[in-house]
Amino acid sequence: MKKESIGAGPELLLLHGWGLNSAVWHELADGLKDRYRVSLLDLPGFGLNRDILPEQYDLPSLTRLVAGQIERPTLILGWSLGGLIAQQLALSYPQMVRGLVCVTSSPRFVAAQDWPGIKPEVLRAFASQLHSDIAKTIERFLAIQALGSARAKADILALRGLISQRPLPASRALAEGLNILELTDLRQQIRHIACPTLRIYGGKDSLVPAAALEQIEALQPASSSMLFPSASHAPFISHSGEFVIALGEALAKMEKGSQTP
């Protein structure tokens, strides 16, 4: 698998979300490269790894492929779908994960009677739209990600400009990625995550509502949370300056917390 690495220092791996690619991380990586060796990895079926498709495209297979790219204990940051993979990495390969950051991600994305999340019919509508126009479906998804942000148009333009630097995702990766978002439920497992964990939320996020924050904290009491009240689903785009400062401070604490006395 192809990945891009910049900077020097402790290892930090960034995992993007559904429909996009690792180019979304360029500004964040630039802000962290003086302190970390930042690796940007396109998930299987996305970006530069568009043609890498496991026979079984599911969360365990994706996690296994990503784990194969980790050479030594690493700080892992996952956004949205990438956050699901990051959580599974911390559960399945604990020796490889020094610290975990989940950006607008959840152990369960789909809403239930007692759980805030995405309505299942929204994901199914995206799955249906994929058959007619992949590019337009991704464009609609960008709009939902920015919904609620005070600078929604600017956020969409920024994301669109970044992801256009790489090929469109494989249609199978998009379809199966939606299945992963719809079917995965790690709520009863995240309490077993052993590494330092930070969960970052956007107060205006309609995909991973901040209303889930307290429930997730109860499921993983050892984790900590950070809220960007006026951000939507991509706080590292809409609040890039604040985000890189806050993340840098959090990662420094994580490194200390993951060190063996």
Beta strands, then each sheet from edge to edge (+ up, - down):
strand 1: 3-6
strand 2: 11-15
strand 3: 37-41
strand 4: 74-79
strand 5: 97-103
strand 6: 197-202
strand 7: 224-228
sheet 1: 1+ 3- 2- 4- 5- 6- 7-
end
